[in-house]
Amino acid sequence: MQTKVIEEPTNYRALSTLITVFFFWGFVAASNDILIPVFKKAFDLTQGQSQLVSLAFYIAYTVGSLIYMGISFLLKEDIVNKIGYKNGLALGLVISALGTLLFYPAANTGSFTLMLSGLFIVALGFSLQQTVANPLAIALGPVATGSQRLIMAGGINNLGTTIGPLVVSFAIFGAGSNTNTEMSIESVKIPYLVLGVVFLLVAVILKMSSLPDKPKAIVEEVAEEKNLKTSALKYPQLVLGMIAIFVYVGVEVATASNLPAYMQNNLGFSTQAIAPYISLYWASLMIGRWTGAVEALSGKVNIQKILKFILPYLAFGVFLLVNAIAKHDLTPFYVYGLIIIVLIAADLLSKGNPASMLLIFSTLGIAALLIGMLTQGIVSVYAFTSVGLFCSTLWPCIFTLAIAGLGKHTSQGSSFLIMMIMGGGIVSWLQGYIADLTSIHFSYIIGVFCFAYLAFYAWKVRGILQQQGVSYDNAKTSSH
């Protein structure tokens, strides 16, 4: 297969507008971890029932993908190709804004069902935004540097995950120590209504921006057709990769969403005191992804080695700064800087090979969870929090390996992978259910099994791709 690429310089103005939606995905997803303990107390829920927050949010990605494919099938044309990328993004933002409106009657009536419905609709809009924004980021410049643009967008996404829990916690609890449940539920509606207004404003800005409606795509000229497979699902790397995306998003989300209950029940933390630790968890993904973004900043090996040590601590500094502004005590977090050294060493050891990186980081994820399960106190908290560091690079590794060699079925394979984001809700609920049967501390065994599968996939897919003539010995991965 020979590929002709239409190369154009990166449209940084359009890209800077586009990456705002990446911020929202992270902001809302991480904020759910603050809503979970609030809803659990307010509605007298079990730990399993409280995880319906994550389930409603992440299952919407799958429902959204199915709706997208269903409508495209009926129209016999891809929706985004029909209405344009810019309109697709704006429509997704409007759908999310409609979801935020439900928080007002939900808070006034004390309805958990309406709260879940609001989150579901917000995520339904995110599903469409994800479908549009990821390929659009690649299309806003040379294909060769598409992964670098996704790295930049991923960094903004993690900035949202770092700030989100702190902003929502402050909006609900304020600066004081008031923990009145009814006041907390009433306070939920205001930040989400404000968020809805912001969604609409960004939709308008996007419509007026220089974002292309139909960006120029890669033109493939097939010299000799050897790909006789009729569907992306005929490729084992994709099928196994779909399960990998499911469990990856699952362990990433479940670790954070069950952490508040563990800190409350086992360690006696108050709900609002948990916020900086949730922020640290999501900041850990930012730390890892900024480390992985080094190749996007410089092509010189010596400079890359220096930046491998500077950027992760710069990202850690962002976390400290945000929490300092929020007037949180930073003393407990300085020791976390030592754990970051493990991340840097693992990144250097992987040498950019996605299969090696997936295997190394999955193994470290297992170690972190086992340490958390076998220890008590703040040591266990830092162990569970460090899972964010080791999840940080897994999305690009899995995605790269899963769509490798798919050829003309690449876009179809990508849509199947996006659909599996639902693992974030299902695995979170499963861990909550196990926690109700045993204990929250033991329930993290679910995450161990998730990482074990990812390690298996890293080993298995290498052989599958080698049989197809695909090698990533010198590959560099992108970030999500």
C-alpha positions as CSV (number, residue, x, y, z in Angstrom):
1,M,0.0,0.0,0.0
2,Q,1.4,3.4,-0.9
3,T,0.2,6.5,0.9
4,K,0.0,10.0,-0.4
5,V,-0.3,12.6,2.3
6,I,-1.6,16.0,1.8
7,E,0.8,18.0,4.0
8,E,-0.2,21.5,5.3
9,P,1.4,23.5,8.1
10,T,-0.2,23.2,11.5
11,N,-3.2,25.5,12.1
12,Y,-2.3,26.5,15.6
13,R,-5.1,29.0,15.9
14,A,-7.7,26.4,15.1
15,L,-5.9,23.9,17.3
16,S,-5.9,26.2,20.3
17,T,-9.7,26.5,20.0
18,L,-10.2,22.8,19.5
19,I,-8.3,21.7,22.6
20,T,-10.8,23.6,24.9
21,V,-13.1,20.6,24.5
22,F,-10.4,18.3,25.8
23,F,-10.3,20.4,28.9
24,F,-14.0,19.8,29.5
25,W,-13.7,16.0,29.2
26,G,-11.1,16.0,32.0
27,F,-12.8,18.6,34.2
28,V,-16.2,16.8,34.3
29,A,-14.8,13.2,34.5
30,A,-12.6,14.0,37.5
31,S,-15.3,16.0,39.2
32,N,-17.5,12.9,39.3
33,D,-15.1,11.6,42.0
34,I,-16.3,14.4,44.2
35,L,-19.9,13.9,43.4
36,I,-19.8,10.2,44.3
37,P,-19.3,10.6,48.1
38,V,-21.7,13.6,48.2
39,F,-24.4,11.6,46.5
40,K,-23.7,8.5,48.6
41,K,-24.3,10.4,51.8
42,A,-27.2,12.5,50.5
43,F,-29.1,9.6,49.0
44,D,-28.0,6.9,51.5
45,L,-26.4,4.7,48.9
46,T,-24.3,1.6,49.2
47,Q,-20.8,1.8,47.7
48,G,-22.0,-0.2,44.7
49,Q,-25.0,2.1,44.1
50,S,-22.8,5.2,44.4
51,Q,-20.7,3.9,41.5
52,L,-23.8,4.3,39.3
53,V,-22.4,7.9,38.8
54,S,-19.4,6.5,36.9
55,L,-21.6,3.9,35.2
56,A,-24.1,6.5,33.9
57,F,-21.3,8.8,32.7
58,Y,-19.2,6.2,30.9
59,I,-21.9,4.0,29.5
60,A,-23.1,7.1,27.6
61,Y,-20.0,6.9,25.4
62,T,-21.1,3.5,24.2
63,V,-24.7,4.6,23.7
64,G,-23.5,7.7,21.9
65,S,-21.3,5.6,19.6
66,L,-24.2,3.3,18.8
67,I,-26.5,6.2,18.1
68,Y,-23.8,7.7,15.9
69,M,-23.3,4.5,13.9
70,G,-27.1,3.8,13.7
71,I,-27.9,7.2,12.3
72,S,-25.0,7.0,9.8
73,F,-26.2,3.6,8.7
74,L,-29.8,5.0,8.1
75,L,-28.4,8.0,6.3
76,K,-26.0,5.8,4.4
77,E,-23.4,8.5,5.1
78,D,-21.2,9.4,8.0
79,I,-22.9,12.0,10.2
80,V,-19.8,14.2,10.6
81,N,-18.9,14.0,6.9
82,K,-22.5,15.2,6.2
83,I,-22.8,18.1,8.8
84,G,-19.1,19.0,9.0
85,Y,-16.5,18.7,11.8
86,K,-17.2,22.2,13.2
87,N,-20.9,21.6,13.4
88,G,-20.4,18.2,14.9
89,L,-18.4,19.7,17.8
90,A,-20.9,22.5,18.3
91,L,-23.8,19.9,18.4
92,G,-21.9,17.8,20.9
93,L,-21.4,20.9,23.2
94,V,-25.1,21.8,22.9
95,I,-26.1,18.2,23.9
96,S,-23.8,18.4,26.9
97,A,-25.3,21.8,27.9
98,L,-28.8,20.3,27.8
99,G,-27.6,17.7,30.3
100,T,-26.4,20.3,32.8
101,L,-29.9,21.8,32.9
102,L,-31.2,18.6,34.6
103,F,-29.0,19.4,37.7
104,Y,-31.4,22.2,38.6
105,P,-34.6,20.2,39.0
106,A,-32.5,17.2,40.3
107,A,-31.1,19.4,43.2
108,N,-34.5,21.0,44.0
109,T,-36.3,17.7,44.2
110,G,-33.4,15.6,45.6
111,S,-33.7,13.1,42.7
112,F,-30.7,10.8,42.2
113,T,-32.2,9.5,39.0
114,L,-32.3,13.0,37.5
115,M,-28.7,13.6,38.6
116,L,-27.6,10.5,36.8
117,S,-29.7,11.5,33.7
118,G,-28.0,14.8,33.6
119,L,-24.5,13.2,33.8
120,F,-25.6,10.7,31.1
121,I,-26.6,13.4,28.7
122,V,-23.5,15.5,29.4
123,A,-21.4,12.4,28.5
124,L,-23.6,11.7,25.5
125,G,-22.4,15.1,24.1
126,F,-18.8,14.2,25.0
127,S,-19.1,11.0,22.9
128,L,-19.8,13.0,19.8
129,Q,-17.1,15.5,20.7
130,Q,-14.6,12.7,21.1
131,T,-15.5,11.2,17.8
132,V,-14.9,14.5,16.1
133,A,-12.0,16.1,18.0
134,N,-9.4,13.3,18.0
135,P,-9.2,12.9,14.2
136,L,-9.6,16.7,13.7
137,A,-6.6,17.3,15.9
138,I,-4.6,15.1,13.6
139,A,-6.0,16.8,10.5
140,L,-5.0,20.3,11.5
141,G,-1.5,19.9,10.1
142,P,1.0,17.3,8.8
143,V,0.0,13.8,9.6
144,A,3.6,13.1,10.7
145,T,3.1,15.4,13.7
146,G,-0.5,14.4,14.4
147,S,0.5,12.5,17.5
148,Q,2.2,15.6,18.9
149,R,-1.0,17.6,18.6
150,L,-2.8,14.9,20.5
151,I,-0.1,15.1,23.2
152,M,-0.8,18.8,23.5
153,A,-4.5,18.2,23.7
154,G,-4.0,15.4,26.2
155,G,-2.0,17.8,28.4
156,I,-4.9,20.2,28.4
157,N,-7.3,17.3,29.2
158,N,-5.2,16.5,32.3
159,L,-5.1,20.1,33.4
160,G,-8.9,19.8,33.5
161,T,-8.7,16.6,35.6
162,T,-6.4,18.4,38.0
163,I,-8.5,21.5,38.5
164,G,-12.0,19.9,38.2
165,P,-12.2,18.2,41.6
166,L,-10.9,21.3,43.4
167,V,-13.3,23.7,41.7
168,V,-16.4,21.5,42.2
169,S,-15.3,20.7,45.8
170,F,-15.0,24.5,46.5
171,A,-18.4,25.2,44.8
172,I,-20.1,22.5,47.0
173,F,-18.4,23.0,50.3
174,G,-16.9,26.5,50.1
175,A,-13.9,27.4,52.1
176,G,-15.5,26.4,55.4
177,S,-16.0,23.0,57.1
178,N,-19.7,22.9,56.7
179,T,-20.7,19.3,55.7
180,N,-24.5,19.7,55.7
181,T,-25.7,17.1,53.1
182,E,-28.7,19.1,52.0
183,M,-26.7,22.2,51.4
184,S,-24.2,20.2,49.4
185,I,-26.9,18.8,47.1
186,E,-28.3,22.3,46.6
187,S,-24.9,23.6,45.8
188,V,-24.3,21.1,43.0
189,K,-26.7,22.8,40.6
190,I,-24.9,26.1,40.4
191,P,-21.4,24.9,39.1
192,Y,-23.1,22.7,36.5
193,L,-25.4,25.4,35.3
194,V,-22.4,27.6,34.9
195,L,-20.7,24.8,33.0
196,G,-23.7,24.5,30.7
197,V,-23.4,28.2,29.9
198,V,-19.7,27.8,29.1
199,F,-20.5,24.8,26.8
200,L,-22.8,27.1,24.8
201,L,-20.3,29.9,24.7
202,V,-17.6,27.6,23.4
203,A,-20.1,26.2,20.8
204,V,-20.6,29.7,19.5
205,I,-16.8,30.4,19.5
206,L,-16.2,27.2,17.6
207,K,-18.8,28.1,15.0
208,M,-17.0,31.5,14.5
209,S,-13.5,30.0,14.5
210,S,-11.2,29.0,11.7
211,L,-11.8,25.3,12.4
212,P,-12.4,23.5,9.0
213,D,-15.8,21.9,8.4
214,K,-14.2,19.3,6.2
215,P,-10.4,19.1,6.7
216,K,-8.3,17.6,4.0
217,A,-7.7,13.9,4.6
218,I,-5.0,11.4,3.8
219,V,-5.4,10.1,0.3
220,E,-4.4,6.4,0.0
221,E,-3.5,4.9,-3.3
222,V,-3.5,1.1,-3.1
223,A,-0.8,-0.3,-5.4
224,E,-1.6,-3.9,-4.6
225,E,-4.6,-4.9,-2.5
226,K,-3.6,-7.7,0.0
227,N,-6.1,-6.8,2.6
228,L,-9.1,-9.2,2.0
229,K,-10.6,-8.8,5.5
230,T,-14.2,-7.5,5.4
231,S,-14.3,-5.9,8.8
232,A,-12.0,-4.4,11.5
233,L,-13.3,-7.1,13.8
234,K,-11.4,-9.7,11.8
235,Y,-8.2,-8.5,13.2
236,P,-7.2,-10.1,16.6
237,Q,-5.1,-7.1,17.6
238,L,-8.2,-4.9,17.5
239,V,-10.6,-7.4,19.2
240,L,-8.1,-8.0,22.1
241,G,-7.4,-4.2,22.0
242,M,-11.1,-3.4,22.6
243,I,-11.0,-5.5,25.8
244,A,-7.7,-3.7,26.7
245,I,-9.3,-0.3,26.3
246,F,-12.3,-1.5,28.4
247,V,-10.2,-2.6,31.3
248,Y,-7.7,0.3,31.0
249,V,-10.4,3.0,31.3
250,G,-12.0,0.8,33.9
251,V,-9.0,0.6,36.2
252,E,-8.1,4.2,35.7
253,V,-11.6,5.4,36.7
254,A,-12.4,2.8,39.3
255,T,-9.2,3.5,41.3
256,A,-10.1,7.1,41.6
257,S,-13.9,6.8,42.1
258,N,-13.5,4.3,44.9
259,L,-10.7,6.2,46.6
260,P,-12.9,8.7,48.5
261,A,-14.9,5.9,50.2
262,Y,-11.6,4.1,51.2
263,M,-10.2,7.3,52.7
264,Q,-13.5,8.1,54.5
265,N,-14.2,4.7,55.9
266,N,-10.7,3.3,56.6
267,L,-8.8,6.5,57.3
268,G,-11.4,8.9,58.6
269,F,-11.0,11.7,56.0
270,S,-13.8,14.2,55.6
271,T,-15.3,14.5,52.1
272,Q,-13.8,17.9,51.3
273,A,-10.4,16.9,52.6
274,I,-10.3,14.2,49.9
275,A,-10.4,16.7,47.0
276,P,-6.6,17.4,46.8
277,Y,-5.8,13.7,46.8
278,I,-8.3,13.1,43.9
279,S,-6.6,16.1,42.2
280,L,-3.2,14.5,42.7
281,Y,-4.5,11.2,41.1
282,W,-5.6,13.0,38.0
283,A,-2.5,15.3,38.1
284,S,-0.5,12.0,38.0
285,L,-1.8,11.3,34.5
286,M,-0.8,14.9,33.5
287,I,2.7,14.2,35.0
288,G,3.0,11.0,33.0
289,R,1.7,12.5,29.7
290,W,3.9,15.6,30.0
291,T,6.8,13.2,30.3
292,G,5.7,11.4,27.2
293,A,5.3,14.7,25.3
294,V,9.1,15.4,25.4
295,E,9.6,14.1,21.8
296,A,7.1,16.7,20.6
297,L,9.1,19.5,22.0
298,S,12.6,18.7,20.7
299,G,14.2,16.3,18.2
300,K,17.6,16.4,19.9
301,V,18.2,13.3,22.1
302,N,20.3,15.2,24.7
303,I,17.6,17.8,25.2
304,Q,15.0,15.1,25.4
305,K,16.8,13.4,28.2
306,I,16.9,16.6,30.2
307,L,13.3,17.4,29.6
308,K,12.4,13.8,30.7
309,F,13.3,15.0,34.2
310,I,12.1,18.6,34.0
311,L,8.6,18.2,32.5
312,P,7.2,15.7,35.1
313,Y,8.3,17.9,38.0
314,L,6.9,21.0,36.1
315,A,3.6,19.2,35.9
316,F,3.9,18.3,39.6
317,G,4.5,22.0,40.3
318,V,1.2,22.8,38.5
319,F,-0.6,20.5,40.9
320,L,1.1,22.1,43.9
321,L,0.4,25.6,42.7
322,V,-3.3,24.9,42.1
323,N,-3.6,23.4,45.6
324,A,-1.7,26.3,47.1
325,I,-4.2,28.7,45.6
326,A,-7.0,26.5,47.0
327,K,-5.2,27.0,50.4
328,H,-4.6,23.3,51.0
329,D,-1.7,22.1,53.1
330,L,1.0,21.0,50.7
331,T,3.2,19.2,53.3
332,P,1.7,15.7,52.7
333,F,2.4,15.8,49.0
334,Y,6.1,16.6,48.7
335,V,7.1,13.0,49.2
336,Y,5.2,12.1,46.1
337,G,8.1,13.6,44.1
338,L,10.1,10.5,44.9
339,I,7.5,8.2,43.3
340,I,7.8,10.3,40.1
341,I,11.3,9.0,39.7
342,V,9.9,5.5,39.2
343,L,7.8,6.9,36.3
344,I,10.8,8.6,34.7
345,A,12.9,5.4,34.9
346,A,10.0,3.3,33.4
347,D,9.6,5.8,30.6
348,L,13.3,5.6,29.7
349,L,13.4,1.8,30.0
350,S,10.5,1.5,27.5
351,K,12.5,3.4,24.8
352,G,9.2,4.5,23.2
353,N,8.1,1.0,22.1
354,P,4.3,0.8,22.8
355,A,4.3,-2.9,23.6
356,S,7.2,-2.6,26.0
357,M,5.7,0.5,27.6
358,L,2.4,-1.2,28.0
359,L,4.0,-4.2,29.7
360,I,6.2,-2.2,32.0
361,F,3.6,0.3,33.1
362,S,0.9,-2.4,33.6
363,T,3.4,-4.4,35.8
364,L,4.0,-1.2,37.8
365,G,0.2,-0.7,38.1
366,I,-0.1,-4.2,39.6
367,A,2.7,-3.4,42.1
368,A,1.1,-0.1,43.1
369,L,-2.3,-1.7,43.8
370,L,-0.8,-4.6,45.7
371,I,1.2,-2.2,47.9
372,G,-1.9,-0.2,48.5
373,M,-3.9,-3.4,49.5
374,L,-1.1,-4.7,51.8
375,T,-0.5,-1.4,53.6
376,Q,-2.5,1.1,55.7
377,G,-2.7,4.8,56.2
378,I,-1.2,7.4,53.9
379,V,1.2,4.9,52.4
380,S,-1.7,3.0,50.9
381,V,-3.2,6.3,49.7
382,Y,-0.1,7.2,47.8
383,A,0.2,3.7,46.4
384,F,-3.4,3.9,45.0
385,T,-2.8,7.5,43.8
386,S,0.4,6.4,41.9
387,V,-1.8,4.2,39.7
388,G,-2.5,7.5,37.8
389,L,1.2,7.7,36.9
390,F,1.2,4.2,35.5
391,C,-2.1,4.7,33.6
392,S,-0.9,7.9,32.0
393,T,0.6,6.3,28.8
394,L,-1.6,3.3,28.4
395,W,-4.3,4.8,26.1
396,P,-1.8,5.7,23.3
397,C,0.0,2.4,23.7
398,I,-3.2,0.3,23.4
399,F,-4.7,2.5,20.6
400,T,-1.5,2.4,18.6
401,L,-1.2,-1.4,18.8
402,A,-4.9,-2.1,18.3
403,I,-5.3,-0.2,15.0
404,A,-1.8,-1.3,13.6
405,G,-2.1,-2.9,10.2
406,L,-5.9,-2.3,9.8
407,G,-5.4,-0.3,6.6
408,K,-8.7,0.8,5.1
409,H,-10.5,-0.5,8.3
410,T,-8.6,1.9,10.6
411,S,-11.4,4.4,11.1
412,Q,-13.9,1.6,11.8
413,G,-11.5,0.1,14.3
414,S,-11.1,3.5,16.0
415,S,-14.9,3.8,16.5
416,F,-15.0,0.4,18.2
417,L,-12.2,1.4,20.5
418,I,-14.0,4.7,21.5
419,M,-17.1,2.6,22.3
420,M,-15.2,0.6,24.9
421,I,-14.7,3.7,27.1
422,M,-17.8,2.3,28.9
423,G,-15.4,0.2,30.9
424,G,-14.9,3.2,33.1
425,G,-18.4,2.9,34.4
426,I,-18.8,-0.9,34.5
427,V,-15.5,-1.7,36.2
428,S,-16.2,1.1,38.8
429,W,-19.6,-0.4,39.6
430,L,-18.1,-3.9,39.8
431,Q,-15.4,-2.7,42.2
432,G,-18.1,-1.0,44.3
433,Y,-20.1,-4.2,44.3
434,I,-17.1,-6.2,45.5
435,A,-16.5,-3.6,48.2
436,D,-20.0,-4.1,49.5
437,L,-19.4,-7.9,49.7
438,T,-15.9,-7.7,51.2
439,S,-14.2,-4.4,51.9
440,I,-13.1,-1.3,49.9
441,H,-9.5,-2.2,50.6
442,F,-9.8,-5.7,49.1
443,S,-12.0,-4.5,46.2
444,Y,-8.9,-3.1,44.5
445,I,-8.1,-6.7,43.4
446,I,-10.4,-5.8,40.5
447,G,-7.7,-3.3,39.3
448,V,-5.0,-6.0,39.6
449,F,-6.9,-8.2,37.2
450,C,-7.3,-5.3,34.8
451,F,-3.6,-4.6,34.7
452,A,-2.9,-8.3,34.4
453,Y,-4.9,-8.4,31.2
454,L,-3.1,-5.4,29.9
455,A,0.3,-7.1,30.5
456,F,-1.0,-10.1,28.7
457,Y,-2.2,-8.0,25.8
458,A,1.2,-6.3,25.6
459,W,2.9,-9.8,25.3
460,K,0.3,-11.3,22.9
461,V,-0.1,-8.4,20.5
462,R,3.6,-8.2,19.8
463,G,3.5,-11.7,18.3
464,I,0.3,-11.0,16.4
465,L,1.8,-7.9,14.8
466,Q,5.1,-9.6,14.0
467,Q,3.2,-12.2,12.0
468,Q,1.5,-9.4,10.0
469,G,4.9,-7.8,9.4
470,V,4.3,-4.8,11.7
471,S,7.1,-3.8,14.1
472,Y,7.3,-1.0,16.7
473,D,10.9,-1.5,17.8
474,N,11.6,2.2,17.2
475,A,8.1,3.6,17.6
476,K,7.0,6.6,19.6
477,T,3.5,6.7,20.9
478,S,1.0,9.5,21.1
479,S,-1.0,10.6,24.2
480,H,-4.7,10.8,24.8
